[in-house]
Amino acid sequence: MIPWLAKSGLYGYANIDGTLLIPPQYSHARPFRGGFAVMAQEGGFGLINTEGVPVIAPEHPFIHLTAPRPFSVAFIKKEYNAWWRLPRWRILPEFNLLSTRHNGPLLVTKVPRAQWEVLALPDMKKIQQFNCTDDLNAWGNRYWRKDWEPARKMPGEARLLTSGEHMLLRQELYNAEGERCSGQIFGQLEDGTFLQYRKGWYRRVNDAGKPMDAVRYYKKNYLVFGGKTIPQQEAPYQRIAAPVFQSTAGEVFLFPDFSKPFPASIEPYPQVGDVQYVAMIGAMRDTEHFFVLATTGKSKERRVLVLHKSGKWNKLIEPRAGFHSMLRNGSLLFNGKVKGVMDASLEFHLFPLLYPEALGETLYAGKDNKSGRYGVFDIMEQDWKVPPAYSYIGPCLAADIAPYCMNNLYGLLNVGTGEHITPPLYDSIGEHGAVTQKNQLFYIDLYTGREYRE
């Protein structure tokens, strides 16, 4: 069911056809997920079932609901002032030696904290509880101001990852029934197993927390490349694009791919001269290769070289300048004189785009170099799928459905066909079809544009 906004400003719930099923009575409402929905009334946030019956009373400052199948998990927030934490008190927090105005407080004894309970639904089984700082400002230094408000979002440390029938939450592994399988999980490897921390070392475990083998792994803060030591971090950027682990057998891996060890010995690169300075090393996803951003010979230009796990350079791939970043789909983005992406097949595809956003395997949204407008480019067909006519096109909110912007207003676009689902009517469009228009928040159907309001 979808939140339905009445003229009174209250929300009820309707089905996909717009038929009202739960009458308007909530000051805030989120879509149903996994058979439950977050709503708010005067007392605070709560949770209701599909019958509209509260299963968690609306008395909490914030609730976040996530339901990646087959899980439904609720994060319930409680707020309190940890005044007894004396080291967190602030003396003259607004004082600045360069300013002549000091209107701030002399002493701040307020220390805002949040306690989060994590419940597995539908049984309301508490699987975790943790405390953290409660400050909307990222730097944690503005809570004494009169206009400060507590954060109404999930804390960054509440990392949630789902894989099949298992869920990883804050280093703890659970099954679909909310039962804890294992703890101290560093993360999931590409083969579906997990890397678990022990006392000073790591091991691979399955989804039940059982060891896969007797091999131990040790975390390293460097990588040896051709006899040279490359540090993990060197200001102002990372030189190794992933955490480094070494096995008891001496093999070195870049997390999360433990299927291809980094080569212990590397052949010279005679075509362009020996590698001089390595700026970055990373694993290329779904391949047997690594990319090495380096200077070679007498040249000071940094270019990407492709290295096979055997230690042999892929000389069929010419060294390429202009590396920018690795995109979310694993392709390498080049933004120099020649713009394009290198995909998992090691093919380079040209495109005339700035600020590209991968919308699929071959479709990229971005800003046209010539017109300065946004469109959608197909790298395989080397042509515009959606001609550049927009001031912005964002990431997909659903399959082939992306927001676009024209004249500072947003609409929905089918990037596969180029057709508009809605004209540019809204001040913003977000996940699950949440839109704002003239300070009103309501929902629309991402595929049809139907508005769920009176």
Residue pairs with C-beta under 8 A, 6 or more apart in sequence:
1 13
1 14
1 15
1 21
1 22
1 31
1 32
1 37
1 50
2 13
2 14
2 15
2 16
2 31
2 32
2 433
2 443
2 445
2 452
3 11
3 12
3 13
3 26
3 29
3 30
3 31
3 37
3 442
3 443
3 452
4 11
4 12
4 13
4 14
4 18
4 20
4 24
4 443
4 452
4 453
4 454
5 11
5 24
5 440
5 441
5 442
5 443
5 452
5 453
5 454
6 12
6 24
6 453
6 454
7 454
8 24
9 27
10 24
10 25
10 26
10 27
11 24
11 25
11 26
11 27
11 28
11 29
11 39
12 20
12 21
12 22
12 23
12 24
12 25
12 26
12 29
13 20
13 21
13 22
13 29
13 32
13 37
13 52
14 20
14 21
14 452
15 21
16 445
18 450
18 452
21 52
22 48
22 52
25 41
26 39
26 40
26 41
27 40
27 41
27 42
28 38
28 39
28 40
28 45
29 37
29 38
29 39
29 40
30 37
30 38
30 39
30 65
30 432
31 37
31 432
31 433
31 443
32 50
33 65
33 66
33 67
33 72
34 65
34 67
34 69
34 71
34 72
34 121
35 49
35 50
35 72
35 121
35 122
36 47
36 48
36 49
36 55
36 65
36 67
36 72
36 74
36 121
36 122
37 47
37 48
37 65
38 45
38 46
38 47
38 63
38 64
38 65
39 45
39 46
39 47
39 48
39 58
40 46
40 58
41 58
42 58
43 57
43 58
43 59
44 58
44 59
44 60
44 61
45 58
45 60
45 61
45 62
45 63
46 54
46 56
46 57
46 58
46 59
46 60
46 63
47 54
47 55
47 56
47 63
47 65
47 74
48 54
48 55
49 55
55 122
55 124
56 63
56 74
56 76
56 124
60 76
60 77
60 78
61 77
61 78
61 79
61 150
61 152
62 77
62 150
62 151
62 152
62 153
63 74
63 75
63 76
63 77
64 74
64 75
64 77
64 153
64 154
65 72
65 73
65 74
65 75
66 72
66 73
66 75
66 160
67 73
68 160
68 162
68 167
70 165
70 176
71 120
71 162
71 167
71 176
72 120
72 121
72 122
73 118
73 119
73 120
73 121
73 127
73 160
73 167
73 169
74 118
74 119
74 121
75 116
75 117
75 118
75 154
75 158
76 116
76 117
76 118
76 119
77 114
77 115
77 116
78 114
78 115
78 116
78 117
79 112
79 113
79 114
79 115
79 134
79 150
80 113
80 114
80 115
81 110
81 111
81 112
81 113
82 88
82 111
82 112
82 113
83 109
83 110
83 111
85 111
88 111
89 107
89 108
89 109
89 111
90 105
90 107
90 108
90 144
91 106
91 107
91 108
92 102
92 104
92 105
92 106
92 107
93 104
93 105
93 108
93 141
93 144
94 102
94 103
94 104
94 105
95 102
95 104
96 102
104 144
105 144
108 143
108 144
110 143
110 144
112 133
112 134
112 135
112 143
112 150
113 131
113 132
113 133
113 134
114 131
114 132
114 133
114 134
114 150
114 151
114 155
115 129
115 130
115 131
116 128
116 129
116 130
116 131
116 132
116 155
116 158
117 126
117 128
117 129
118 126
118 127
118 128
118 129
118 158
118 169
119 125
119 126
119 127
120 126
120 127
120 174
120 177
120 178
123 178
125 178
127 169
127 172
127 174
127 178
127 180
128 169
128 170
128 172
130 157
130 158
130 170
132 155
132 157
133 140
134 143
134 150
134 151
135 141
135 142
135 143
135 150
135 151
136 142
136 148
136 149
136 150
136 151
137 143
137 148
142 148
157 170
158 169
158 170
159 168
159 169
159 170
160 167
160 168
160 169
161 167
161 168
161 169
161 187
161 188
162 168
163 188
163 192
163 207
164 192
164 207
165 175
165 176
165 207
166 173
166 174
166 175
166 176
166 181
166 207
167 173
167 174
167 175
167 176
168 174
168 185
168 187
168 188
168 194
171 183
171 184
171 185
171 186
171 197
172 180
172 182
172 183
172 185
173 180
173 181
173 182
173 183
173 185
173 194
173 207
173 209
174 180
174 181
175 181
175 207
181 207
181 208
181 209
182 194
182 196
182 205
182 208
182 209
183 196
184 196
184 197
184 198
185 194
185 195
185 196
185 197
185 205
186 194
186 195
186 196
186 197
186 202
186 255
187 194
187 195
187 255
187 256
188 194
188 195
188 256
189 195
189 204
189 255
189 256
189 257
189 258
190 256
190 257
190 258
190 259
191 258
191 259
192 207
193 204
193 205
193 206
193 207
193 212
194 204
194 205
194 206
194 207
195 202
195 203
195 204
195 205
195 217
195 245
195 255
195 256
196 202
196 203
196 204
196 205
196 209
198 216
200 218
201 216
201 217
201 218
202 216
202 217
202 218
202 219
202 245
203 211
203 212
203 213
203 215
203 216
203 217
204 211
204 212
204 213
204 215
204 217
204 258
205 211
205 212
206 212
215 247
215 248
215 249
216 247
216 248
217 245
217 246
217 247
217 248
217 253
218 245
218 246
218 247
219 243
219 244
219 245
220 232
220 244
220 245
220 246
220 252
221 231
221 232
221 233
221 244
222 229
222 230
222 231
222 232
222 240
222 244
223 229
223 230
223 232
223 240
223 244
223 252
223 262
223 281
224 230
224 252
224 264
225 266
225 275
225 278
225 281
225 292
226 265
226 266
226 275
228 278
230 239
230 240
230 278
230 281
231 239
231 240
232 238
232 239
232 240
232 243
232 244
233 239
237 280
238 280
239 278
239 279
239 280
239 281
240 254
240 280
240 281
240 282
241 254
241 280
241 281
241 282
241 283
241 326
242 254
242 255
242 256
242 282
242 283
243 254
243 255
244 252
244 253
244 254
244 255
245 252
245 253
245 255
245 258
246 252
246 253
247 253
250 264
251 261
252 261
252 262
252 264
253 260
253 261
253 262
254 262
254 281
254 282
254 283
254 290
257 283
257 285
260 283
260 288
260 309
261 309
262 281
262 290
262 309
263 307
263 308
263 309
263 310
263 311
264 311
265 311
266 307
266 311
266 313
267 311
267 312
267 313
268 274
269 275
269 296
269 305
269 313
271 315
271 319
272 296
272 297
272 299
272 303
272 305
272 319
273 296
273 297
273 298
273 299
274 296
274 297
275 292
275 294
275 295
275 296
275 305
276 294
276 295
276 296
276 297
277 294
277 295
278 292
278 293
278 294
279 293
279 294
279 295
279 302
280 291
280 292
280 293
280 323
281 290
281 291
281 292
281 293
282 290
282 291
282 326
283 289
283 290
284 290
284 291
284 306
284 330
284 332
284 344
284 346
285 330
285 344
286 330
286 344
287 344
287 346
288 308
288 309
289 306
289 307
289 308
289 309
289 314
289 346
290 306
290 307
290 308
290 309
291 304
291 305
291 306
291 307
291 323
291 332
292 304
292 305
292 306
292 307
293 302
293 303
293 304
293 305
293 323
294 302
294 303
294 305
295 301
295 302
295 303
296 303
296 305
296 319
301 321
302 321
302 323
303 319
303 320
303 321
303 323
304 319
304 320
304 321
304 323
304 332
304 334
304 342
305 313
305 317
305 319
306 313
306 314
306 317
306 346
307 313
307 314
308 314
314 346
316 346
317 342
317 346
320 334
320 338
320 342
320 348
321 334
321 336
321 337
321 338
322 334
322 335
322 336
322 337
322 338
322 339
323 332
323 333
323 334
323 336
324 333
324 334
324 335
325 332
325 333
326 332
326 333
327 333
327 341
327 356
327 358
328 358
329 358
329 361
330 343
330 344
331 341
331 342
331 343
331 344
331 358
332 341
332 342
333 341
333 356
334 340
334 341
334 342
334 348
335 354
338 350
339 350
339 351
339 352
339 353
339 354
339 369
340 348
340 349
340 350
340 351
340 379
341 348
341 349
341 351
341 356
341 364
341 379
342 348
342 349
343 349
349 379
349 380
349 382
350 379
350 382
351 364
351 366
351 377
351 379
351 382
352 368
352 369
352 370
352 377
353 364
353 366
353 367
353 368
353 369
353 377
354 366
354 367
354 368
354 369
355 366
355 367
356 364
356 365
356 366
357 364
357 365
357 366
357 393
357 394
357 395
358 364
359 365
359 376
359 395
359 396
359 400
359 402
359 415
360 396
360 400
360 415
362 378
362 379
362 380
362 381
363 376
363 377
363 378
363 379
363 385
363 415
364 376
364 377
364 379
365 374
365 375
365 376
365 377
365 386
365 393
365 394
365 395
365 402
365 415
366 374
366 375
366 377
366 393
367 373
367 374
367 388
368 374
368 375
368 388
371 388
373 388
373 389
373 390
373 391
374 388
374 389
374 390
374 391
374 392
374 393
374 404
374 405
375 384
375 385
375 386
375 387
375 388
375 389
375 390
375 393
376 384
376 385
376 386
376 393
376 402
376 415
376 418
377 383
377 384
377 385
378 384
378 385
385 415
385 416
385 418
386 393
386 413
386 415
386 418
387 418
389 406
390 404
390 405
390 406
391 405
391 406
391 407
391 408
392 403
392 404
392 405
393 402
393 403
393 404
393 405
393 413
393 415
394 402
394 403
394 404
394 405
395 402
396 402
396 415
397 403
397 412
397 429
397 430
397 431
397 432
397 433
397 446
398 446
398 447
400 414
400 415
400 416
400 417
401 412
401 413
401 414
401 415
401 421
401 446
401 447
402 412
402 413
402 415
403 410
403 411
403 412
403 413
403 429
404 410
404 411
404 412
404 413
404 420
404 424
405 424
406 424
407 424
409 424
409 425
409 426
409 427
410 424
410 425
410 426
410 427
410 428
410 429
410 435
411 420
411 421
411 422
411 423
411 424
411 425
411 426
411 429
412 420
412 421
412 422
412 429
412 444
412 446
412 449
413 419
413 420
413 421
414 420
414 421
421 446
421 447
421 448
421 449
422 444
422 449
425 437
426 435
426 436
426 437
427 435
427 436
427 437
427 438
428 435
428 436
429 435
429 444
432 443
432 446
433 443
433 444
433 445
433 446
434 441
434 442
434 443
435 441
435 442
435 443
435 444
440 453
442 451
442 452
442 453
443 451
443 452
444 450
444 451
444 452
445 452
